[in-house]
Amino acid sequence: MKNESSPLRFSLTALLTLLLGGCASIPQEAYRGTANGYNVAMQKVGEEQLLLNIVRLRYRDAPFFFETSSITSQLDLSSNVGIGGAFPLSGDAPNVLNGNAGVSFAERPTISYTPLQGDEFFNRLLSRISFEDIALLTNSGWSMDTVSRMVIQRINGINNAVGASGPTPTIPPIYLDFREVSELLFTLQRGNTIQMGEIADKDQTTPVIYLPRLGNNAEADRLRELLGLDPALNIYNVASGAAIDAQSDGDTIEINTRSLLGVLFFLSQGVNVPEDDLAAGLVTRTLDENGNTFDWNGPLEGLFRVECSSKAPKNASTVIQYRGNWFYIKDNDLLSKATFMLTSQMFAIRTGDTQGQTPILTIPVGN
Protein backbone atom coordinates (compact mmCIF):
# COMPACT_ATOMS: atom_id res chain seq x y z
CA MET A 1 0.00 0.00 0.00
CA LYS A 2 1.27 3.42 -0.99
CA ASN A 3 2.12 5.77 1.89
CA GLU A 4 -0.10 8.83 1.27
CA SER A 5 1.39 10.83 4.12
CA SER A 6 4.87 11.05 2.59
CA PRO A 7 4.14 14.21 0.54
CA LEU A 8 2.66 15.85 3.63
CA ARG A 9 5.66 15.05 5.77
CA PHE A 10 8.04 16.14 3.01
CA SER A 11 6.31 19.48 2.40
CA LEU A 12 6.02 20.23 6.11
CA THR A 13 9.68 19.45 6.63
CA ALA A 14 10.66 21.69 3.71
CA LEU A 15 8.60 24.62 4.99
CA LEU A 16 9.94 24.37 8.51
CA THR A 17 13.49 24.10 7.21
CA LEU A 18 12.98 27.21 5.11
CA LEU A 19 11.47 29.13 8.00
CA LEU A 20 13.90 28.12 10.70
CA GLY A 21 16.97 28.48 8.51
CA GLY A 22 18.73 31.70 7.50
CA CYS A 23 15.48 33.30 6.21
CA ALA A 24 14.23 33.83 9.76
CA SER A 25 16.88 36.40 10.71
CA ILE A 26 17.03 40.14 10.13
CA PRO A 27 19.56 40.91 7.38
CA GLN A 28 22.56 43.09 8.19
CA GLU A 29 21.49 45.57 5.51
CA ALA A 30 18.52 46.49 7.69
CA TYR A 31 20.80 47.65 10.52
CA ARG A 32 23.08 49.62 8.20
CA GLY A 33 20.14 51.24 6.47
CA THR A 34 18.63 52.24 9.81
CA ALA A 35 21.82 53.97 11.01
CA ASN A 36 22.34 55.81 7.75
CA GLY A 37 18.72 56.91 7.70
CA TYR A 38 18.98 58.41 11.16
CA ASN A 39 22.23 60.14 10.23
CA VAL A 40 20.59 61.88 7.27
CA ALA A 41 17.45 62.71 9.24
CA MET A 42 19.32 64.23 12.19
CA GLN A 43 21.47 66.33 9.84
CA LYS A 44 18.33 67.64 8.17
CA VAL A 45 16.69 68.43 11.51
CA GLY A 46 19.78 70.33 12.71
CA GLU A 47 20.04 72.41 9.54
CA GLU A 48 16.34 73.25 9.55
CA GLN A 49 16.48 74.28 13.21
CA LEU A 50 19.43 76.61 12.58
CA LEU A 51 17.79 78.22 9.54
CA LEU A 52 14.50 78.56 11.41
CA ASN A 53 16.18 80.47 14.24
CA ILE A 54 18.03 82.77 11.81
CA VAL A 55 14.69 83.62 10.17
CA ARG A 56 13.10 84.14 13.58
CA LEU A 57 15.75 86.70 14.48
CA ARG A 58 14.98 88.65 11.28
CA TYR A 59 11.42 88.99 12.57
CA ARG A 60 12.62 89.74 16.13
CA ASP A 61 11.05 86.51 17.32
CA ALA A 62 12.76 84.63 20.12
CA PRO A 63 15.00 81.74 19.01
CA PHE A 64 14.68 78.30 20.54
CA PHE A 65 17.14 75.42 20.37
CA PHE A 66 16.98 71.73 21.20
CA GLU A 67 19.25 68.76 20.65
CA THR A 68 18.67 65.07 20.08
CA SER A 69 19.46 63.43 23.40
CA SER A 70 18.85 59.80 22.41
CA ILE A 71 17.68 57.57 19.61
CA THR A 72 16.48 54.05 20.29
CA SER A 73 15.03 51.65 17.79
CA GLN A 74 13.44 48.24 18.09
CA LEU A 75 13.37 45.80 15.16
CA ASP A 76 10.57 43.26 15.58
CA LEU A 77 10.82 39.97 13.71
CA SER A 78 7.67 37.98 12.96
CA SER A 79 7.15 34.77 11.00
CA ASN A 80 4.30 32.57 9.90
CA VAL A 81 3.79 29.13 8.38
CA GLY A 82 0.65 27.50 7.10
CA ILE A 83 -0.37 24.24 5.41
CA GLY A 84 -3.67 23.33 3.83
CA GLY A 85 -4.78 20.53 1.57
CA ALA A 86 -7.51 18.40 0.10
CA PHE A 87 -7.49 14.61 0.45
CA PRO A 88 -10.26 12.78 -1.47
CA LEU A 89 -11.82 9.82 0.27
CA SER A 90 -12.31 7.84 -2.93
CA GLY A 91 -11.48 7.94 -6.58
CA ASP A 92 -8.25 8.54 -8.38
CA ALA A 93 -7.99 12.29 -7.62
CA PRO A 94 -4.56 13.14 -6.19
CA ASN A 95 -3.97 14.58 -2.80
CA VAL A 96 -3.56 18.39 -2.93
CA LEU A 97 -1.25 20.05 -0.44
CA ASN A 98 -0.66 23.85 -0.22
CA GLY A 99 1.84 25.55 2.05
CA ASN A 100 3.01 29.07 2.79
CA ALA A 101 5.66 30.64 4.94
CA GLY A 102 6.75 34.22 5.52
CA VAL A 103 9.10 36.39 7.54
CA SER A 104 8.70 40.14 8.18
CA PHE A 105 10.23 42.74 10.46
CA ALA A 106 9.14 46.19 11.59
CA GLU A 107 11.13 49.11 12.99
CA ARG A 108 9.83 51.14 15.95
CA PRO A 109 12.11 54.11 16.69
CA THR A 110 11.91 56.48 19.67
CA ILE A 111 13.66 59.86 19.41
CA SER A 112 14.16 62.07 22.48
CA TYR A 113 14.74 65.83 22.23
CA THR A 114 16.13 68.02 25.00
CA PRO A 115 15.69 71.81 25.06
CA LEU A 116 18.95 73.76 25.30
CA GLN A 117 18.42 76.19 28.15
CA GLY A 118 20.01 77.34 31.37
CA ASP A 119 22.87 79.63 32.37
CA GLU A 120 25.64 77.56 30.81
CA PHE A 121 24.02 77.45 27.39
CA PHE A 122 23.14 81.15 27.28
CA ASN A 123 26.57 82.18 28.57
CA ARG A 124 28.14 80.32 25.64
CA LEU A 125 25.60 81.79 23.26
CA LEU A 126 26.35 85.34 24.44
CA SER A 127 30.10 85.14 25.10
CA ARG A 128 32.36 86.65 22.46
CA ILE A 129 34.16 84.41 20.01
CA SER A 130 37.88 84.40 20.78
CA PHE A 131 40.86 85.04 18.55
CA GLU A 132 41.88 81.44 19.20
CA ASP A 133 38.61 80.31 17.59
CA ILE A 134 39.31 82.55 14.58
CA ALA A 135 42.83 81.17 14.24
CA LEU A 136 41.56 77.59 14.56
CA LEU A 137 39.04 78.09 11.77
CA THR A 138 41.35 79.92 9.36
CA ASN A 139 44.30 77.59 10.00
CA SER A 140 42.03 74.63 9.25
CA GLY A 141 41.26 75.98 5.79
CA TRP A 142 38.30 78.33 6.17
CA SER A 143 38.58 81.59 4.24
CA MET A 144 39.75 84.58 6.26
CA ASP A 145 37.29 86.67 4.28
CA THR A 146 34.35 84.50 5.35
CA VAL A 147 35.45 84.09 8.97
CA SER A 148 36.38 87.73 9.54
CA ARG A 149 33.18 89.09 8.01
CA MET A 150 31.08 86.73 10.12
CA VAL A 151 32.91 87.01 13.41
CA ILE A 152 34.72 90.38 13.62
CA GLN A 153 32.66 93.53 14.12
CA ARG A 154 35.52 95.98 14.58
CA ILE A 155 39.29 95.83 14.01
CA ASN A 156 41.54 98.76 14.99
CA GLY A 157 38.58 101.12 14.78
CA ILE A 158 37.30 99.87 11.39
CA ASN A 159 33.64 98.87 11.66
CA ASN A 160 32.00 95.81 10.14
CA ALA A 161 28.27 96.52 10.49
CA VAL A 162 28.50 96.68 14.28
CA GLY A 163 24.79 97.38 14.75
CA ALA A 164 23.89 94.26 12.77
CA SER A 165 25.07 92.07 15.65
CA GLY A 166 21.66 92.58 17.19
CA PRO A 167 18.12 93.18 15.93
CA THR A 168 18.02 94.87 12.54
CA PRO A 169 19.05 98.53 13.03
CA THR A 170 17.08 101.43 11.60
CA ILE A 171 20.15 103.17 10.16
CA PRO A 172 22.55 101.72 7.53
CA PRO A 173 25.73 100.03 8.73
CA ILE A 174 29.31 101.12 8.09
CA TYR A 175 31.18 98.25 6.49
CA LEU A 176 32.94 99.16 3.20
CA ASP A 177 36.41 99.79 4.68
CA PHE A 178 36.21 96.47 6.51
CA ARG A 179 35.39 94.72 3.26
CA GLU A 180 38.77 95.88 1.94
CA VAL A 181 40.44 94.57 5.12
CA SER A 182 38.77 91.15 4.78
CA GLU A 183 39.70 90.91 1.10
CA LEU A 184 43.32 91.75 1.91
CA LEU A 185 43.37 89.09 4.64
CA PHE A 186 42.05 86.51 2.18
CA THR A 187 44.61 87.47 -0.46
CA LEU A 188 47.43 87.14 2.08
CA GLN A 189 46.03 83.80 3.27
CA ARG A 190 45.79 82.49 -0.26
CA GLY A 191 49.43 83.45 -0.86
CA ASN A 192 50.44 81.88 2.48
CA THR A 193 51.97 85.20 3.56
CA ILE A 194 50.04 85.72 6.80
CA GLN A 195 50.08 83.55 9.89
CA MET A 196 48.03 83.54 13.08
CA GLY A 197 49.61 81.96 16.12
CA GLU A 198 51.00 82.42 19.60
CA ILE A 199 54.29 83.40 21.22
CA ALA A 200 55.08 81.60 24.45
CA ASP A 201 56.80 83.57 27.22
CA LYS A 202 57.30 81.56 30.41
CA ASP A 203 53.80 80.70 31.64
CA GLN A 204 52.04 83.13 29.34
CA THR A 205 51.14 82.96 25.67
CA THR A 206 50.39 85.98 23.52
CA PRO A 207 48.33 85.71 20.33
CA VAL A 208 50.06 87.29 17.36
CA ILE A 209 49.73 87.87 13.62
CA TYR A 210 52.75 87.63 11.31
CA LEU A 211 52.98 89.79 8.18
CA PRO A 212 55.70 90.07 5.52
CA ARG A 213 58.17 92.87 6.18
CA LEU A 214 57.54 96.29 4.68
CA GLY A 215 58.11 96.41 0.93
CA ASN A 216 57.90 92.64 0.40
CA ASN A 217 54.15 92.43 -0.18
CA ALA A 218 51.80 95.14 -1.46
CA GLU A 219 48.71 93.69 0.28
CA ALA A 220 50.50 93.52 3.64
CA ASP A 221 51.67 97.13 3.25
CA ARG A 222 48.10 98.25 2.47
CA LEU A 223 46.76 96.31 5.47
CA ARG A 224 49.28 98.09 7.74
CA GLU A 225 48.10 101.40 6.35
CA LEU A 226 44.42 100.66 6.95
CA LEU A 227 44.98 99.32 10.47
CA GLY A 228 47.49 102.03 11.47
CA LEU A 229 50.25 99.51 12.21
CA ASP A 230 53.91 100.31 12.75
CA PRO A 231 55.57 99.62 9.35
CA ALA A 232 58.85 98.72 11.02
CA LEU A 233 57.31 95.59 12.60
CA ASN A 234 56.20 92.31 11.11
CA ILE A 235 54.84 90.64 14.28
CA TYR A 236 51.82 92.25 15.92
CA ASN A 237 50.16 91.35 19.20
CA VAL A 238 46.43 90.65 19.10
CA ALA A 239 44.17 91.99 21.83
CA SER A 240 40.44 92.19 22.35
CA GLY A 241 39.09 95.71 22.29
CA ALA A 242 35.90 97.59 21.56
CA ALA A 243 37.29 101.10 21.11
CA ILE A 244 36.04 103.11 18.16
CA ASP A 245 39.60 104.29 17.50
CA ALA A 246 42.75 102.18 17.72
CA GLN A 247 44.35 102.53 21.16
CA SER A 248 47.79 101.02 20.52
CA ASP A 249 51.04 102.54 19.28
CA GLY A 250 50.93 100.48 16.13
CA ASP A 251 52.22 97.24 17.60
CA THR A 252 48.82 95.70 18.41
CA ILE A 253 45.80 94.63 16.38
CA GLU A 254 42.67 95.16 18.46
CA ILE A 255 39.83 92.86 17.48
CA ASN A 256 36.26 93.18 18.74
CA THR A 257 34.35 89.99 17.95
CA ARG A 258 30.72 89.03 17.88
CA SER A 259 29.09 86.49 20.14
CA LEU A 260 27.57 83.38 18.61
CA LEU A 261 24.15 85.01 18.97
CA GLY A 262 25.61 88.13 17.33
CA VAL A 263 26.74 86.01 14.38
CA LEU A 264 23.22 84.62 14.01
CA PHE A 265 21.76 88.15 14.17
CA PHE A 266 24.27 89.34 11.56
CA LEU A 267 23.39 86.49 9.20
CA SER A 268 19.69 87.13 9.74
CA GLN A 269 20.11 90.47 7.93
CA GLY A 270 20.62 88.36 4.80
CA VAL A 271 17.10 86.93 5.04
CA ASN A 272 14.96 88.36 2.25
CA VAL A 273 11.40 88.90 3.44
CA PRO A 274 8.14 89.51 1.53
CA GLU A 275 7.36 93.13 0.73
CA ASP A 276 4.00 92.67 2.47
CA ASP A 277 5.79 91.89 5.75
CA LEU A 278 7.92 95.01 5.34
CA ALA A 279 4.86 97.14 4.66
CA ALA A 280 3.04 95.64 7.65
CA GLY A 281 5.96 96.48 9.96
CA LEU A 282 6.68 92.85 10.80
CA VAL A 283 10.39 93.41 10.18
CA THR A 284 12.53 96.51 10.60
CA ARG A 285 13.00 98.65 7.52
CA THR A 286 16.48 100.21 7.46
CA LEU A 287 16.47 103.66 5.83
CA ASP A 288 19.40 105.70 4.48
CA GLU A 289 19.77 109.47 4.86
CA ASN A 290 17.50 110.04 1.84
CA GLY A 291 14.73 107.87 3.24
CA ASN A 292 15.37 105.01 0.84
CA THR A 293 15.26 101.38 1.98
CA PHE A 294 18.74 100.03 2.61
CA ASP A 295 19.59 96.75 0.87
CA TRP A 296 21.16 94.35 3.35
CA ASN A 297 22.35 92.18 0.48
CA GLY A 298 25.26 94.64 0.24
CA PRO A 299 26.97 93.83 3.58
CA LEU A 300 26.10 90.13 3.12
CA GLU A 301 27.12 89.95 -0.56
CA GLY A 302 29.01 86.78 -1.35
CA LEU A 303 28.53 85.60 2.23
CA PHE A 304 24.95 84.63 3.04
CA ARG A 305 21.52 84.97 1.49
CA VAL A 306 18.19 83.36 2.32
CA GLU A 307 15.50 83.46 -0.34
CA CYS A 308 11.76 83.65 0.27
CA SER A 309 8.87 82.17 -1.70
CA SER A 310 5.13 81.80 -1.25
CA LYS A 311 5.38 78.27 -2.66
CA ALA A 312 7.62 75.33 -1.75
CA PRO A 313 10.88 75.84 -3.68
CA LYS A 314 12.40 73.16 -5.87
CA ASN A 315 16.05 74.30 -5.84
CA ALA A 316 16.71 74.33 -2.09
CA SER A 317 19.41 72.75 0.04
CA THR A 318 17.72 73.72 3.32
CA VAL A 319 14.16 75.01 3.56
CA ILE A 320 11.70 75.86 6.34
CA GLN A 321 8.16 77.20 6.40
CA TYR A 322 7.54 80.21 8.64
CA ARG A 323 4.78 82.81 8.85
CA GLY A 324 3.08 81.43 5.77
CA ASN A 325 6.15 81.58 3.49
CA TRP A 326 9.03 79.31 2.55
CA PHE A 327 12.56 80.45 3.43
CA TYR A 328 15.43 78.58 1.86
CA ILE A 329 19.07 78.53 0.78
CA LYS A 330 19.50 77.79 -2.90
CA ASP A 331 21.20 74.49 -3.61
CA ASN A 332 23.53 76.14 -6.13
CA ASP A 333 24.41 79.09 -3.84
CA LEU A 334 27.68 77.52 -2.72
CA LEU A 335 28.91 80.59 -0.80
CA SER A 336 25.78 80.74 1.35
CA LYS A 337 25.92 76.97 1.88
CA ALA A 338 29.56 77.23 3.02
CA THR A 339 28.73 80.04 5.45
CA PHE A 340 25.77 78.07 6.77
CA MET A 341 27.95 74.99 7.28
CA LEU A 342 30.58 77.07 9.10
CA THR A 343 27.89 78.55 11.35
CA SER A 344 26.60 75.07 12.12
CA GLN A 345 30.10 73.92 13.07
CA MET A 346 30.67 76.97 15.27
CA PHE A 347 27.36 76.34 17.03
CA ALA A 348 28.28 72.70 17.61
CA ILE A 349 31.74 73.58 18.95
CA ARG A 350 30.51 76.21 21.39
CA THR A 351 27.37 74.48 22.64
CA GLY A 352 28.01 70.81 21.97
CA ASP A 353 28.83 69.74 25.53
CA THR A 354 26.33 71.89 27.40
CA GLN A 355 23.69 70.13 29.42
CA GLY A 356 20.15 70.26 28.12
CA GLN A 357 17.33 71.06 30.50
CA THR A 358 14.27 68.97 31.23
CA PRO A 359 11.58 68.36 30.13
CA ILE A 360 12.56 65.84 27.50
CA LEU A 361 10.27 65.46 24.51
CA THR A 362 10.05 61.81 23.47
CA ILE A 363 8.31 60.96 20.21
CA PRO A 364 7.44 57.28 19.66
CA VAL A 365 7.06 56.48 15.98
CA GLY A 366 4.70 53.60 15.25
CA ASN A 367 4.04 51.59 12.10
C-alpha positions as a printed Julia matrix, in Angstrom:
367×3 Matrix{Float64}:
   0.0     0.0    0.0
   1.27    3.42  -0.99
   2.12    5.77   1.89
  -0.1     8.83   1.27
   1.39   10.83   4.12
   4.87   11.05   2.59
   4.14   14.21   0.54
   2.66   15.85   3.63
   5.66   15.05   5.77
   8.04   16.14   3.01
   6.31   19.48   2.4
   6.02   20.23   6.11
   9.68   19.45   6.63
  10.66   21.69   3.71
   8.6    24.62   4.99
   9.94   24.37   8.51
  13.49   24.1    7.21
  12.98   27.21   5.11
  11.47   29.13   8.0
  13.9    28.12  10.7
  16.97   28.48   8.51
  18.73   31.7    7.5
  15.48   33.3    6.21
  14.23   33.83   9.76
  16.88   36.4   10.71
  17.03   40.14  10.13
  19.56   40.91   7.38
  22.56   43.09   8.19
  21.49   45.57   5.51
  18.52   46.49   7.69
  20.8    47.65  10.52
  23.08   49.62   8.2
  20.14   51.24   6.47
  18.63   52.24   9.81
  21.82   53.97  11.01
  22.34   55.81   7.75
  18.72   56.91   7.7
  18.98   58.41  11.16
  22.23   60.14  10.23
  20.59   61.88   7.27
  17.45   62.71   9.24
  19.32   64.23  12.19
  21.47   66.33   9.84
  18.33   67.64   8.17
  16.69   68.43  11.51
  19.78   70.33  12.71
  20.04   72.41   9.54
  16.34   73.25   9.55
  16.48   74.28  13.21
  19.43   76.61  12.58
  17.79   78.22   9.54
  14.5    78.56  11.41
  16.18   80.47  14.24
  18.03   82.77  11.81
  14.69   83.62  10.17
  13.1    84.14  13.58
  15.75   86.7   14.48
  14.98   88.65  11.28
  11.42   88.99  12.57
  12.62   89.74  16.13
  11.05   86.51  17.32
  12.76   84.63  20.12
  15.0    81.74  19.01
  14.68   78.3   20.54
  17.14   75.42  20.37
  16.98   71.73  21.2
  19.25   68.76  20.65
  18.67   65.07  20.08
  19.46   63.43  23.4
  18.85   59.8   22.41
  17.68   57.57  19.61
  16.48   54.05  20.29
  15.03   51.65  17.79
  13.44   48.24  18.09
  13.37   45.8   15.16
  10.57   43.26  15.58
  10.82   39.97  13.71
   7.67   37.98  12.96
   7.15   34.77  11.0
   4.3    32.57   9.9
   3.79   29.13   8.38
   0.65   27.5    7.1
  -0.37   24.24   5.41
  -3.67   23.33   3.83
  -4.78   20.53   1.57
  -7.51   18.4    0.1
  -7.49   14.61   0.45
 -10.26   12.78  -1.47
 -11.82    9.82   0.27
 -12.31    7.84  -2.93
 -11.48    7.94  -6.58
  -8.25    8.54  -8.38
  -7.99   12.29  -7.62
  -4.56   13.14  -6.19
  -3.97   14.58  -2.8
  -3.56   18.39  -2.93
  -1.25   20.05  -0.44
  -0.66   23.85  -0.22
   1.84   25.55   2.05
   3.01   29.07   2.79
   5.66   30.64   4.94
   6.75   34.22   5.52
   9.1    36.39   7.54
   8.7    40.14   8.18
  10.23   42.74  10.46
   9.14   46.19  11.59
  11.13   49.11  12.99
   9.83   51.14  15.95
  12.11   54.11  16.69
  11.91   56.48  19.67
  13.66   59.86  19.41
  14.16   62.07  22.48
  14.74   65.83  22.23
  16.13   68.02  25.0
  15.69   71.81  25.06
  18.95   73.76  25.3
  18.42   76.19  28.15
  20.01   77.34  31.37
  22.87   79.63  32.37
  25.64   77.56  30.81
  24.02   77.45  27.39
  23.14   81.15  27.28
  26.57   82.18  28.57
  28.14   80.32  25.64
  25.6    81.79  23.26
  26.35   85.34  24.44
  30.1    85.14  25.1
  32.36   86.65  22.46
  34.16   84.41  20.01
  37.88   84.4   20.78
  40.86   85.04  18.55
  41.88   81.44  19.2
  38.61   80.31  17.59
  39.31   82.55  14.58
  42.83   81.17  14.24
  41.56   77.59  14.56
  39.04   78.09  11.77
  41.35   79.92   9.36
  44.3    77.59  10.0
  42.03   74.63   9.25
  41.26   75.98   5.79
  38.3    78.33   6.17
  38.58   81.59   4.24
  39.75   84.58   6.26
  37.29   86.67   4.28
  34.35   84.5    5.35
  35.45   84.09   8.97
  36.38   87.73   9.54
  33.18   89.09   8.01
  31.08   86.73  10.12
  32.91   87.01  13.41
  34.72   90.38  13.62
  32.66   93.53  14.12
  35.52   95.98  14.58
  39.29   95.83  14.01
  41.54   98.76  14.99
  38.58  101.12  14.78
  37.3    99.87  11.39
  33.64   98.87  11.66
  32.0    95.81  10.14
  28.27   96.52  10.49
  28.5    96.68  14.28
  24.79   97.38  14.75
  23.89   94.26  12.77
  25.07   92.07  15.65
  21.66   92.58  17.19
  18.12   93.18  15.93
  18.02   94.87  12.54
  19.05   98.53  13.03
  17.08  101.43  11.6
  20.15  103.17  10.16
  22.55  101.72   7.53
  25.73  100.03   8.73
  29.31  101.12   8.09
  31.18   98.25   6.49
  32.94   99.16   3.2
  36.41   99.79   4.68
  36.21   96.47   6.51
  35.39   94.72   3.26
  38.77   95.88   1.94
  40.44   94.57   5.12
  38.77   91.15   4.78
  39.7    90.91   1.1
  43.32   91.75   1.91
  43.37   89.09   4.64
  42.05   86.51   2.18
  44.61   87.47  -0.46
  47.43   87.14   2.08
  46.03   83.8    3.27
  45.79   82.49  -0.26
  49.43   83.45  -0.86
  50.44   81.88   2.48
  51.97   85.2    3.56
  50.04   85.72   6.8
  50.08   83.55   9.89
  48.03   83.54  13.08
  49.61   81.96  16.12
  51.0    82.42  19.6
  54.29   83.4   21.22
  55.08   81.6   24.45
  56.8    83.57  27.22
  57.3    81.56  30.41
  53.8    80.7   31.64
  52.04   83.13  29.34
  51.14   82.96  25.67
  50.39   85.98  23.52
  48.33   85.71  20.33
  50.06   87.29  17.36
  49.73   87.87  13.62
  52.75   87.63  11.31
  52.98   89.79   8.18
  55.7    90.07   5.52
  58.17   92.87   6.18
  57.54   96.29   4.68
  58.11   96.41   0.93
  57.9    92.64   0.4
  54.15   92.43  -0.18
  51.8    95.14  -1.46
  48.71   93.69   0.28
  50.5    93.52   3.64
  51.67   97.13   3.25
  48.1    98.25   2.47
  46.76   96.31   5.47
  49.28   98.09   7.74
  48.1   101.4    6.35
  44.42  100.66   6.95
  44.98   99.32  10.47
  47.49  102.03  11.47
  50.25   99.51  12.21
  53.91  100.31  12.75
  55.57   99.62   9.35
  58.85   98.72  11.02
  57.31   95.59  12.6
  56.2    92.31  11.11
  54.84   90.64  14.28
  51.82   92.25  15.92
  50.16   91.35  19.2
  46.43   90.65  19.1
  44.17   91.99  21.83
  40.44   92.19  22.35
  39.09   95.71  22.29
  35.9    97.59  21.56
  37.29  101.1   21.11
  36.04  103.11  18.16
  39.6   104.29  17.5
  42.75  102.18  17.72
  44.35  102.53  21.16
  47.79  101.02  20.52
  51.04  102.54  19.28
  50.93  100.48  16.13
  52.22   97.24  17.6
  48.82   95.7   18.41
  45.8    94.63  16.38
  42.67   95.16  18.46
  39.83   92.86  17.48
  36.26   93.18  18.74
  34.35   89.99  17.95
  30.72   89.03  17.88
  29.09   86.49  20.14
  27.57   83.38  18.61
  24.15   85.01  18.97
  25.61   88.13  17.33
  26.74   86.01  14.38
  23.22   84.62  14.01
  21.76   88.15  14.17
  24.27   89.34  11.56
  23.39   86.49   9.2
  19.69   87.13   9.74
  20.11   90.47   7.93
  20.62   88.36   4.8
  17.1    86.93   5.04
  14.96   88.36   2.25
  11.4    88.9    3.44
   8.14   89.51   1.53
   7.36   93.13   0.73
   4.0    92.67   2.47
   5.79   91.89   5.75
   7.92   95.01   5.34
   4.86   97.14   4.66
   3.04   95.64   7.65
   5.96   96.48   9.96
   6.68   92.85  10.8
  10.39   93.41  10.18
  12.53   96.51  10.6
  13.0    98.65   7.52
  16.48  100.21   7.46
  16.47  103.66   5.83
  19.4   105.7    4.48
  19.77  109.47   4.86
  17.5   110.04   1.84
  14.73  107.87   3.24
  15.37  105.01   0.84
  15.26  101.38   1.98
  18.74  100.03   2.61
  19.59   96.75   0.87
  21.16   94.35   3.35
  22.35   92.18   0.48
  25.26   94.64   0.24
  26.97   93.83   3.58
  26.1    90.13   3.12
  27.12   89.95  -0.56
  29.01   86.78  -1.35
  28.53   85.6    2.23
  24.95   84.63   3.04
  21.52   84.97   1.49
  18.19   83.36   2.32
  15.5    83.46  -0.34
  11.76   83.65   0.27
   8.87   82.17  -1.7
   5.13   81.8   -1.25
   5.38   78.27  -2.66
   7.62   75.33  -1.75
  10.88   75.84  -3.68
  12.4    73.16  -5.87
  16.05   74.3   -5.84
  16.71   74.33  -2.09
  19.41   72.75   0.04
  17.72   73.72   3.32
  14.16   75.01   3.56
  11.7    75.86   6.34
   8.16   77.2    6.4
   7.54   80.21   8.64
   4.78   82.81   8.85
   3.08   81.43   5.77
   6.15   81.58   3.49
   9.03   79.31   2.55
  12.56   80.45   3.43
  15.43   78.58   1.86
  19.07   78.53   0.78
  19.5    77.79  -2.9
  21.2    74.49  -3.61
  23.53   76.14  -6.13
  24.41   79.09  -3.84
  27.68   77.52  -2.72
  28.91   80.59  -0.8
  25.78   80.74   1.35
  25.92   76.97   1.88
  29.56   77.23   3.02
  28.73   80.04   5.45
  25.77   78.07   6.77
  27.95   74.99   7.28
  30.58   77.07   9.1
  27.89   78.55  11.35
  26.6    75.07  12.12
  30.1    73.92  13.07
  30.67   76.97  15.27
  27.36   76.34  17.03
  28.28   72.7   17.61
  31.74   73.58  18.95
  30.51   76.21  21.39
  27.37   74.48  22.64
  28.01   70.81  21.97
  28.83   69.74  25.53
  26.33   71.89  27.4
  23.69   70.13  29.42
  20.15   70.26  28.12
  17.33   71.06  30.5
  14.27   68.97  31.23
  11.58   68.36  30.13
  12.56   65.84  27.5
  10.27   65.46  24.51
  10.05   61.81  23.47
   8.31   60.96  20.21
   7.44   57.28  19.66
   7.06   56.48  15.98
   4.7    53.6   15.25
   4.04   51.59  12.1
